[in-house]
Amino acid sequence: MTDTTQCASCEIVAGRLPAAKLFDDEVVLAFLDIAPVRAGHAFRT
């Protein structure tokens, strides 16, 4: 098993880090990027 403690996205998906979630279902999690390029820049896992 891979150690996910170094991956911020993995920590957000696991619920161990807070995030401004835009969409969340059984397949996709989209949240606002911590360092946005432009207003509204989102990250999708």
mmCIF file of the N, C-alpha and C atoms, coordinates in Angstrom:
data_MODEL
# 
_entry.id   MODEL 
# 
loop_
_atom_site.group_PDB 
_atom_site.id 
_atom_site.type_symbol 
_atom_site.label_atom_id 
_atom_site.label_alt_id 
_atom_site.label_comp_id 
_atom_site.label_asym_id 
_atom_site.label_entity_id 
_atom_site.label_seq_id 
_atom_site.pdbx_PDB_ins_code 
_atom_site.Cartn_x 
_atom_site.Cartn_y 
_atom_site.Cartn_z 
_atom_site.occupancy 
_atom_site.B_iso_or_equiv 
_atom_site.pdbx_formal_charge 
_atom_site.auth_seq_id 
_atom_site.auth_comp_id 
_atom_site.auth_asym_id 
_atom_site.auth_atom_id 
_atom_site.pdbx_PDB_model_num 
ATOM 1   N N  . MET A 1 1  ? 0.841   -1.183 0.000   1.00 0.00 ? 1  MET A N  1 
ATOM 2   C CA . MET A 1 1  ? 0.000   0.000  0.000   1.00 0.00 ? 1  MET A CA 1 
ATOM 3   C C  . MET A 1 1  ? 0.883   1.240  0.000   1.00 0.00 ? 1  MET A C  1 
ATOM 4   N N  . THR A 1 2  ? 0.464   2.269  -0.727  1.00 0.00 ? 2  THR A N  1 
ATOM 5   C CA . THR A 1 2  ? 1.222   3.502  -0.845  1.00 0.00 ? 2  THR A CA 1 
ATOM 6   C C  . THR A 1 2  ? 0.951   4.428  0.335   1.00 0.00 ? 2  THR A C  1 
ATOM 7   N N  . ASP A 1 3  ? 1.993   5.089  0.820   1.00 0.00 ? 3  ASP A N  1 
ATOM 8   C CA . ASP A 1 3  ? 1.847   6.065  1.898   1.00 0.00 ? 3  ASP A CA 1 
ATOM 9   C C  . ASP A 1 3  ? 1.281   7.356  1.315   1.00 0.00 ? 3  ASP A C  1 
ATOM 10  N N  . THR A 1 4  ? 0.081   7.750  1.737   1.00 0.00 ? 4  THR A N  1 
ATOM 11  C CA . THR A 1 4  ? -0.570  8.936  1.185   1.00 0.00 ? 4  THR A CA 1 
ATOM 12  C C  . THR A 1 4  ? -0.405  10.172 2.053   1.00 0.00 ? 4  THR A C  1 
ATOM 13  N N  . THR A 1 5  ? 0.378   10.109 3.105   1.00 0.00 ? 5  THR A N  1 
ATOM 14  C CA . THR A 1 5  ? 0.489   11.239 4.023   1.00 0.00 ? 5  THR A CA 1 
ATOM 15  C C  . THR A 1 5  ? 1.221   12.426 3.399   1.00 0.00 ? 5  THR A C  1 
ATOM 16  N N  . GLN A 1 6  ? 1.934   12.254 2.295   1.00 0.00 ? 6  GLN A N  1 
ATOM 17  C CA . GLN A 1 6  ? 2.647   13.351 1.657   1.00 0.00 ? 6  GLN A CA 1 
ATOM 18  C C  . GLN A 1 6  ? 1.827   14.011 0.554   1.00 0.00 ? 6  GLN A C  1 
ATOM 19  N N  . CYS A 1 7  ? 0.685   13.479 0.222   1.00 0.00 ? 7  CYS A N  1 
ATOM 20  C CA . CYS A 1 7  ? -0.147  13.972 -0.875  1.00 0.00 ? 7  CYS A CA 1 
ATOM 21  C C  . CYS A 1 7  ? -1.316  14.779 -0.310  1.00 0.00 ? 7  CYS A C  1 
ATOM 22  N N  . ALA A 1 8  ? -1.304  16.100 -0.533  1.00 0.00 ? 8  ALA A N  1 
ATOM 23  C CA . ALA A 1 8  ? -2.371  16.952 -0.004  1.00 0.00 ? 8  ALA A CA 1 
ATOM 24  C C  . ALA A 1 8  ? -3.724  16.563 -0.581  1.00 0.00 ? 8  ALA A C  1 
ATOM 25  N N  . SER A 1 9  ? -3.772  16.250 -1.867  1.00 0.00 ? 9  SER A N  1 
ATOM 26  C CA . SER A 1 9  ? -5.038  15.845 -2.481  1.00 0.00 ? 9  SER A CA 1 
ATOM 27  C C  . SER A 1 9  ? -5.571  14.573 -1.839  1.00 0.00 ? 9  SER A C  1 
ATOM 28  N N  . CYS A 1 10 ? -4.696  13.628 -1.568  1.00 0.00 ? 10 CYS A N  1 
ATOM 29  C CA . CYS A 1 10 ? -5.103  12.377 -0.924  1.00 0.00 ? 10 CYS A CA 1 
ATOM 30  C C  . CYS A 1 10 ? -5.636  12.634 0.479   1.00 0.00 ? 10 CYS A C  1 
ATOM 31  N N  . GLU A 1 11 ? -5.019  13.560 1.192   1.00 0.00 ? 11 GLU A N  1 
ATOM 32  C CA . GLU A 1 11 ? -5.467  13.906 2.537   1.00 0.00 ? 11 GLU A CA 1 
ATOM 33  C C  . GLU A 1 11 ? -6.847  14.562 2.497   1.00 0.00 ? 11 GLU A C  1 
ATOM 34  N N  . ILE A 1 12 ? -7.106  15.388 1.481   1.00 0.00 ? 12 ILE A N  1 
ATOM 35  C CA . ILE A 1 12 ? -8.420  16.019 1.331   1.00 0.00 ? 12 ILE A CA 1 
ATOM 36  C C  . ILE A 1 12 ? -9.464  14.967 1.017   1.00 0.00 ? 12 ILE A C  1 
ATOM 37  N N  . VAL A 1 13 ? -9.163  14.072 0.088   1.00 0.00 ? 13 VAL A N  1 
ATOM 38  C CA . VAL A 1 13 ? -10.096 12.998 -0.278  1.00 0.00 ? 13 VAL A CA 1 
ATOM 39  C C  . VAL A 1 13 ? -10.411 12.137 0.938   1.00 0.00 ? 13 VAL A C  1 
ATOM 40  N N  . ALA A 1 14 ? -9.409  11.873 1.771   1.00 0.00 ? 14 ALA A N  1 
ATOM 41  C CA . ALA A 1 14 ? -9.597  11.047 2.963   1.00 0.00 ? 14 ALA A CA 1 
ATOM 42  C C  . ALA A 1 14 ? -10.318 11.802 4.087   1.00 0.00 ? 14 ALA A C  1 
ATOM 43  N N  . GLY A 1 15 ? -10.490 13.117 3.929   1.00 0.00 ? 15 GLY A N  1 
ATOM 44  C CA . GLY A 1 15 ? -11.174 13.908 4.942   1.00 0.00 ? 15 GLY A CA 1 
ATOM 45  C C  . GLY A 1 15 ? -10.289 14.381 6.068   1.00 0.00 ? 15 GLY A C  1 
ATOM 46  N N  . ARG A 1 16 ? -8.972  14.243 5.930   1.00 0.00 ? 16 ARG A N  1 
ATOM 47  C CA . ARG A 1 16 ? -8.046  14.659 6.984   1.00 0.00 ? 16 ARG A CA 1 
ATOM 48  C C  . ARG A 1 16 ? -7.593  16.106 6.850   1.00 0.00 ? 16 ARG A C  1 
ATOM 49  N N  . LEU A 1 17 ? -7.827  16.734 5.688   1.00 0.00 ? 17 LEU A N  1 
ATOM 50  C CA . LEU A 1 17 ? -7.542  18.150 5.489   1.00 0.00 ? 17 LEU A CA 1 
ATOM 51  C C  . LEU A 1 17 ? -8.827  18.827 5.025   1.00 0.00 ? 17 LEU A C  1 
ATOM 52  N N  . PRO A 1 18 ? -9.048  20.066 5.454   1.00 0.00 ? 18 PRO A N  1 
ATOM 53  C CA . PRO A 1 18 ? -10.253 20.775 5.018   1.00 0.00 ? 18 PRO A CA 1 
ATOM 54  C C  . PRO A 1 18 ? -10.117 21.251 3.577   1.00 0.00 ? 18 PRO A C  1 
ATOM 55  N N  . ALA A 1 19 ? -11.244 21.428 2.900   1.00 0.00 ? 19 ALA A N  1 
ATOM 56  C CA . ALA A 1 19 ? -11.248 21.946 1.539   1.00 0.00 ? 19 ALA A CA 1 
ATOM 57  C C  . ALA A 1 19 ? -12.594 22.591 1.246   1.00 0.00 ? 19 ALA A C  1 
ATOM 58  N N  . ALA A 1 20 ? -12.583 23.554 0.339   1.00 0.00 ? 20 ALA A N  1 
ATOM 59  C CA . ALA A 1 20 ? -13.819 24.170 -0.138  1.00 0.00 ? 20 ALA A CA 1 
ATOM 60  C C  . ALA A 1 20 ? -14.321 23.308 -1.294  1.00 0.00 ? 20 ALA A C  1 
ATOM 61  N N  . LYS A 1 21 ? -15.177 22.336 -0.971  1.00 0.00 ? 21 LYS A N  1 
ATOM 62  C CA . LYS A 1 21 ? -15.655 21.380 -1.975  1.00 0.00 ? 21 LYS A CA 1 
ATOM 63  C C  . LYS A 1 21 ? -16.703 22.011 -2.875  1.00 0.00 ? 21 LYS A C  1 
ATOM 64  N N  . LEU A 1 22 ? -16.545 21.798 -4.178  1.00 0.00 ? 22 LEU A N  1 
ATOM 65  C CA . LEU A 1 22 ? -17.499 22.279 -5.162  1.00 0.00 ? 22 LEU A CA 1 
ATOM 66  C C  . LEU A 1 22 ? -18.459 21.181 -5.588  1.00 0.00 ? 22 LEU A C  1 
ATOM 67  N N  . PHE A 1 23 ? -17.947 19.944 -5.629  1.00 0.00 ? 23 PHE A N  1 
ATOM 68  C CA . PHE A 1 23 ? -18.746 18.792 -6.035  1.00 0.00 ? 23 PHE A CA 1 
ATOM 69  C C  . PHE A 1 23 ? -18.118 17.553 -5.433  1.00 0.00 ? 23 PHE A C  1 
ATOM 70  N N  . ASP A 1 24 ? -18.953 16.633 -4.980  1.00 0.00 ? 24 ASP A N  1 
ATOM 71  C CA . ASP A 1 24 ? -18.447 15.411 -4.361  1.00 0.00 ? 24 ASP A CA 1 
ATOM 72  C C  . ASP A 1 24 ? -19.461 14.296 -4.572  1.00 0.00 ? 24 ASP A C  1 
ATOM 73  N N  . ASP A 1 25 ? -19.053 13.240 -5.278  1.00 0.00 ? 25 ASP A N  1 
ATOM 74  C CA . ASP A 1 25 ? -19.890 12.050 -5.396  1.00 0.00 ? 25 ASP A CA 1 
ATOM 75  C C  . ASP A 1 25 ? -18.993 10.824 -5.279  1.00 0.00 ? 25 ASP A C  1 
ATOM 76  N N  . GLU A 1 26 ? -19.486 9.654  -5.634  1.00 0.00 ? 26 GLU A N  1 
ATOM 77  C CA . GLU A 1 26 ? -18.702 8.430  -5.461  1.00 0.00 ? 26 GLU A CA 1 
ATOM 78  C C  . GLU A 1 26 ? -17.536 8.307  -6.431  1.00 0.00 ? 26 GLU A C  1 
ATOM 79  N N  . VAL A 1 27 ? -17.473 9.164  -7.465  1.00 0.00 ? 27 VAL A N  1 
ATOM 80  C CA . VAL A 1 27 ? -16.415 9.076  -8.475  1.00 0.00 ? 27 VAL A CA 1 
ATOM 81  C C  . VAL A 1 27 ? -15.520 10.314 -8.498  1.00 0.00 ? 27 VAL A C  1 
ATOM 82  N N  . VAL A 1 28 ? -16.092 11.494 -8.258  1.00 0.00 ? 28 VAL A N  1 
ATOM 83  C CA . VAL A 1 28 ? -15.379 12.757 -8.451  1.00 0.00 ? 28 VAL A CA 1 
ATOM 84  C C  . VAL A 1 28 ? -15.436 13.611 -7.191  1.00 0.00 ? 28 VAL A C  1 
ATOM 85  N N  . LEU A 1 29 ? -14.332 14.272 -6.901  1.00 0.00 ? 29 LEU A N  1 
ATOM 86  C CA . LEU A 1 29 ? -14.289 15.302 -5.867  1.00 0.00 ? 29 LEU A CA 1 
ATOM 87  C C  . LEU A 1 29 ? -13.620 16.520 -6.489  1.00 0.00 ? 29 LEU A C  1 
ATOM 88  N N  . ALA A 1 30 ? -14.316 17.633 -6.534  1.00 0.00 ? 30 ALA A N  1 
ATOM 89  C CA . ALA A 1 30 ? -13.765 18.888 -7.051  1.00 0.00 ? 30 ALA A CA 1 
ATOM 90  C C  . ALA A 1 30 ? -13.743 19.897 -5.915  1.00 0.00 ? 30 ALA A C  1 
ATOM 91  N N  . PHE A 1 31 ? -12.617 20.587 -5.759  1.00 0.00 ? 31 PHE A N  1 
ATOM 92  C CA . PHE A 1 31 ? -12.492 21.572 -4.690  1.00 0.00 ? 31 PHE A CA 1 
ATOM 93  C C  . PHE A 1 31 ? -11.641 22.729 -5.176  1.00 0.00 ? 31 PHE A C  1 
ATOM 94  N N  . LEU A 1 32 ? -11.775 23.885 -4.502  1.00 0.00 ? 32 LEU A N  1 
ATOM 95  C CA . LEU A 1 32 ? -11.003 25.056 -4.886  1.00 0.00 ? 32 LEU A CA 1 
ATOM 96  C C  . LEU A 1 32 ? -9.521  24.822 -4.619  1.00 0.00 ? 32 LEU A C  1 
ATOM 97  N N  . ASP A 1 33 ? -8.696  25.270 -5.551  1.00 0.00 ? 33 ASP A N  1 
ATOM 98  C CA . ASP A 1 33 ? -7.246  25.123 -5.449  1.00 0.00 ? 33 ASP A CA 1 
ATOM 99  C C  . ASP A 1 33 ? -6.706  26.056 -4.365  1.00 0.00 ? 33 ASP A C  1 
ATOM 100 N N  . ILE A 1 34 ? -5.702  25.614 -3.618  1.00 0.00 ? 34 ILE A N  1 
ATOM 101 C CA . ILE A 1 34 ? -5.118  26.425 -2.549  1.00 0.00 ? 34 ILE A CA 1 
ATOM 102 C C  . ILE A 1 34 ? -4.290  27.588 -3.104  1.00 0.00 ? 34 ILE A C  1 
ATOM 103 N N  . ALA A 1 35 ? -3.765  27.444 -4.323  1.00 0.00 ? 35 ALA A N  1 
ATOM 104 C CA . ALA A 1 35 ? -2.985  28.493 -4.978  1.00 0.00 ? 35 ALA A CA 1 
ATOM 105 C C  . ALA A 1 35 ? -3.561  28.723 -6.375  1.00 0.00 ? 35 ALA A C  1 
ATOM 106 N N  . PRO A 1 36 ? -4.724  29.381 -6.449  1.00 0.00 ? 36 PRO A N  1 
ATOM 107 C CA . PRO A 1 36 ? -5.407  29.506 -7.731  1.00 0.00 ? 36 PRO A CA 1 
ATOM 108 C C  . PRO A 1 36 ? -4.652  30.366 -8.740  1.00 0.00 ? 36 PRO A C  1 
ATOM 109 N N  . VAL A 1 37 ? -4.685  29.957 -10.001 1.00 0.00 ? 37 VAL A N  1 
ATOM 110 C CA . VAL A 1 37 ? -4.105  30.732 -11.090 1.00 0.00 ? 37 VAL A CA 1 
ATOM 111 C C  . VAL A 1 37 ? -5.005  31.934 -11.358 1.00 0.00 ? 37 VAL A C  1 
ATOM 112 N N  . ARG A 1 38 ? -6.301  31.694 -11.293 1.00 0.00 ? 38 ARG A N  1 
ATOM 113 C CA . ARG A 1 38 ? -7.321  32.740 -11.458 1.00 0.00 ? 38 ARG A CA 1 
ATOM 114 C C  . ARG A 1 38 ? -8.449  32.462 -10.474 1.00 0.00 ? 38 ARG A C  1 
ATOM 115 N N  . ALA A 1 39 ? -9.278  33.445 -10.256 1.00 0.00 ? 39 ALA A N  1 
ATOM 116 C CA . ALA A 1 39 ? -10.429 33.276 -9.364  1.00 0.00 ? 39 ALA A CA 1 
ATOM 117 C C  . ALA A 1 39 ? -11.287 32.107 -9.842  1.00 0.00 ? 39 ALA A C  1 
ATOM 118 N N  . GLY A 1 40 ? -11.635 31.206 -8.937  1.00 0.00 ? 40 GLY A N  1 
ATOM 119 C CA . GLY A 1 40 ? -12.462 30.064 -9.285  1.00 0.00 ? 40 GLY A CA 1 
ATOM 120 C C  . GLY A 1 40 ? -11.694 28.841 -9.742  1.00 0.00 ? 40 GLY A C  1 
ATOM 121 N N  . HIS A 1 41 ? -10.366 28.907 -9.762  1.00 0.00 ? 41 HIS A N  1 
ATOM 122 C CA . HIS A 1 41 ? -9.543  27.765 -10.173 1.00 0.00 ? 41 HIS A CA 1 
ATOM 123 C C  . HIS A 1 41 ? -9.831  26.581 -9.259  1.00 0.00 ? 41 HIS A C  1 
ATOM 124 N N  . ALA A 1 42 ? -10.187 25.469 -9.858  1.00 0.00 ? 42 ALA A N  1 
ATOM 125 C CA . ALA A 1 42 ? -10.570 24.280 -9.088  1.00 0.00 ? 42 ALA A CA 1 
ATOM 126 C C  . ALA A 1 42 ? -9.631  23.126 -9.381  1.00 0.00 ? 42 ALA A C  1 
ATOM 127 N N  . PHE A 1 43 ? -9.592  22.157 -8.484  1.00 0.00 ? 43 PHE A N  1 
ATOM 128 C CA . PHE A 1 43 ? -8.805  20.940 -8.603  1.00 0.00 ? 43 PHE A CA 1 
ATOM 129 C C  . PHE A 1 43 ? -9.763  19.772 -8.602  1.00 0.00 ? 43 PHE A C  1 
ATOM 130 N N  . ARG A 1 44 ? -9.531  18.816 -9.492  1.00 0.00 ? 44 ARG A N  1 
ATOM 131 C CA . ARG A 1 44 ? -10.425 17.652 -9.590  1.00 0.00 ? 44 ARG A CA 1 
ATOM 132 C C  . ARG A 1 44 ? -9.615  16.393 -9.344  1.00 0.00 ? 44 ARG A C  1 
ATOM 133 N N  . THR A 1 45 ? -10.132 15.499 -8.508  1.00 0.00 ? 45 THR A N  1 
ATOM 134 C CA . THR A 1 45 ? -9.486  14.207 -8.295  1.00 0.00 ? 45 THR A CA 1 
ATOM 135 C C  . THR A 1 45 ? -10.388 13.107 -8.792  1.00 0.00 ? 45 THR A C  1 
# 
